[in-house]
């Protein structure tokens, strides 16, 4: 009986450790709100950056861990000037989101996920249960780092340094 339980645990862990390399079509079609209140899909945002590495920072103005991570993100921006920094806010309040961008002097591409942290195809696809959340997309649009929750995680730098 112990062997069966152990095998089930191993099977469960190995099934859950598989990391996607592409966004689902539903996640790609998630509608994002721009700073000018325009609407654009995640797929279009990623496509606009084709040929460049992208660091995605999923954050919110009310998130202490996100705010503590901003100086580390700024260090990454200095170390990797050719990387596109895509900030996806899960704020439900556009004024709070926009004020936080100014307050923390966040430089990069900015969009809001209007359904917040708990709803929406993108947050469901990435199984968003904690922010800050960092992802790295390579020049071809492939997900190279699916999950990091600390901007100083060495896996972020490894993914940003990796060549195609």
C-alpha positions in Angstrom: 0.0 0.0 0.0 2.9 2.4 0.8 4.4 1.7 -2.6 1.1 2.6 -4.3 0.8 5.8 -2.4 4.4 6.7 -3.2 3.9 6.0 -6.9 0.7 8.2 -6.9 2.6 11.1 -5.2 5.5 10.8 -7.7 3.0 10.7 -10.6 1.1 13.7 -9.3 4.3 15.8 -8.7 5.7 15.0 -12.1 2.4 15.8 -13.9 2.3 19.2 -12.1 5.9 20.1 -12.8 5.4 20.4 -16.5 5.8 24.0 -17.5 4.1 25.3 -20.7 6.3 26.9 -23.4 3.4 28.7 -25.1 0.4 30.6 -23.9 -3.0 29.0 -24.5 -5.1 30.5 -27.2 -7.5 31.7 -24.5 -4.7 33.4 -22.6 -3.4 34.9 -25.8 -6.9 36.4 -26.5 -7.1 38.0 -23.0 -8.0 41.7 -23.5 -5.6 44.1 -21.8 -6.1 47.8 -21.1 -3.4 50.2 -22.1 -2.4 53.4 -20.3 -4.5 55.3 -22.8 -7.5 53.0 -22.1 -7.1 51.3 -25.4 -7.7 47.5 -25.7 -5.2 45.0 -27.0 -4.8 41.2 -26.7 -1.9 39.6 -24.9 -1.0 37.9 -28.3 -0.8 41.3 -30.0 1.4 42.7 -27.2 3.8 39.7 -27.4 3.8 39.9 -31.2 4.8 43.6 -31.1 8.0 42.6 -29.3 8.9 39.7 -31.6 12.6 39.3 -31.8 13.1 40.6 -28.3 13.2 39.0 -24.9 10.4 40.0 -22.6 10.3 40.0 -18.8 6.7 39.9 -17.6 6.1 41.4 -14.2 2.6 40.7 -12.9 1.9 43.1 -10.0 -0.6 45.3 -8.2 -0.3 48.8 -6.6 -1.5 47.3 -3.2 1.1 44.4 -3.2 3.9 44.9 -0.8 6.0 42.1 -2.3 5.6 43.7 -5.7 6.7 47.1 -4.4 9.7 45.5 -2.6 10.6 43.9 -5.9 10.7 47.1 -8.0 14.3 48.0 -7.1 15.4 44.5 -8.1 13.5 44.9 -11.4 15.2 48.2 -12.0 18.6 46.5 -11.5 17.6 43.9 -14.1 16.6 46.7 -16.5 20.1 48.2 -16.1 21.8 44.8 -16.6 19.6 43.8 -19.5 18.8 47.0 -21.4 17.7 45.2 -24.6 15.0 43.3 -22.7 11.4 44.5 -22.9 9.9 44.9 -19.5 6.1 44.2 -19.7 4.2 45.2 -16.5 0.8 43.5 -16.2 -1.2 45.0 -13.4 -4.0 43.1 -11.7 -5.4 46.3 -10.1 -9.1 46.6 -10.4 -8.8 50.4 -10.2 -7.2 52.0 -13.2 -6.4 55.3 -11.3 -4.5 53.3 -8.6 -2.6 51.4 -11.2 -1.6 54.5 -13.1 -0.7 56.4 -9.9 1.6 53.5 -8.8 3.4 53.5 -12.2 4.3 57.2 -11.6 4.9 56.8 -7.9 7.4 53.9 -8.4 8.8 55.3 -11.7 8.2 52.0 -13.5 9.7 52.2 -17.0 8.4 49.7 -19.6 5.3 48.6 -21.4 2.2 48.8 -19.1 -1.1 47.1 -19.3 -3.9 46.2 -16.9 -5.7 42.9 -16.6 -9.1 44.3 -15.8 -10.6 41.1 -14.3 -8.0 41.3 -11.5 -6.0 38.5 -9.9 -8.7 35.9 -9.5 -10.4 36.0 -12.9 -9.5 35.9 -16.6 -7.9 33.5 -19.0 -4.3 34.7 -18.5 -4.3 34.5 -14.7 -6.1 31.1 -14.9 -3.5 29.8 -17.4 -0.5 30.8 -15.3 -2.4 29.6 -12.1 -1.8 33.0 -10.5 -1.9 32.5 -6.8 0.8 34.9 -5.7 2.2 38.2 -6.9 4.7 39.4 -7.7 5.0 36.9 -10.5 7.8 37.0 -13.1 8.0 35.2 -16.5 10.5 35.4 -19.3 9.6 35.1 -22.9 12.3 34.5 -25.5 12.7 36.2 -28.9 10.5 33.7 -30.6 7.6 34.1 -28.2 8.4 30.9 -26.2 8.0 30.9 -22.4 11.5 30.3 -21.0 10.7 30.9 -17.4 7.1 30.1 -16.3 7.3 31.1 -12.7 9.4 33.2 -10.3 8.0 35.1 -7.4 11.1 37.1 -6.4 12.8 39.5 -8.8 16.2 38.4 -7.4 15.6 34.8 -8.4 18.7 33.6 -10.3 16.4 31.7 -12.7 15.3 35.1 -14.2 18.9 36.1 -15.0 19.6 32.7 -16.4 16.6 32.9 -18.7 17.4 36.4 -19.8 21.0 35.4 -20.6 20.1 32.2 -22.4 20.6 32.3 -26.2 18.0 30.9 -28.6 
